[in-house]
Amino acid sequence: MDPITTVGAAIAAARPAYDDLAALAEDVEDEWSYINDLASAWVERFEAVVDAHGGEPAGTGVAEAVAALVTEAGLVDDPHRAIDWLSTFPQVLLVAVGERP
Amino acid sequence: MRFQDASPDARAVVYAGIQADPLVARAAGLLADATHDQRILARAVMNGMSTTPGTWAAMFPSLFGAGAPSDGPERARSEAILALSLEVAERGEQVRSQVRGAIVESVTEALVRRRPGIGATSTAVRRERRVLFDGVRAEIHPYDVTVETPGAAEAIDCKWGARGINADVLHQLDDARTHAADEDEQLTATIVVFDAERSCAVRLERQTAPHDATRLIALEDLDRLGGR
């Protein structure tokens, strides 16, 4: 993983863990389309933040925050909890980089 | 239109015990005063896997990092919310789910009681109440919080996450509003969700049940409950 020195790098570093959460959540077949719509909505928000502020320096503690968030997401092993984390993860990530969800 | 206590069935008895848990009251007090970041912290920890405070502190540099207050009331509240949220997380999966739901309801009640003209002990704000209308069969499920002020009544349903928004809830809220209007009464239908507005919008977009006239209060807007 590249060092997290910018807001864009922080979001890029977090994205694979978010994609993994979405893949786990898809095990709840009844919610498949909701899960994909939800993930798409938050990925759009990530991309908007990167477009607007991606090159700005990441604040103190952001690298550690992303590392902790990615580790936490990796511990989620229940697809229902993963659905909830599809919403929680972006909120934590965005406030860590100083953006509103 | 009139309000009535819910039937004391088995569910109500069990749930009353959860609502009476001192942990729920403590959480409501802290989260009613909390900032948006502190509320996200509570949401994350209460639904998280880790129970090590340092893990969560690292995740929230705005609350615990070098740029955050090192002492004072904001820092104290952040630490109290983290500790309390870990207490919730350390309970079994089913219990933590019930406690989270009760916390959202209690926070909602606490904030509603901050409205001008409604005091901390006002009997206008109630929990677990039904709304009855002439000639209309009563709904089975009571509303989580009601505001029973003449001319400014409100029925509020509370959800921990956006996924909790479903057709049954939306129909019940909209039915109450329209039945009230049929009786020339005004009833605001509100759904409070301890989750991001973006997630709620995605959930609502998929719902065919009527919801255009139902007020959504999401995590970032909770303080609006106090101002109406």
Interface residues (C-beta under 8 A of the other chain):
Chain A: E31 S33 Y34 D37 L38 A41 W42 R45 G59 T60 G61 V62 E64 A65 A67 A68 L69 T71 E72 L75 V76 R81 I83 D84 W85 L86 S87 T88 P90 Q91 V92 V95 A96 G98 R100 P101
Chain B: H36 D37 I40 R43 A44 N47 G48 M49 S50 T55 W56 A58 M59 F60 P61 S62 G65 A66 G67 G161 A162 R163 D195 A196 E197 R198 S199 A201 V202 R203 E205 R206 L219 E220
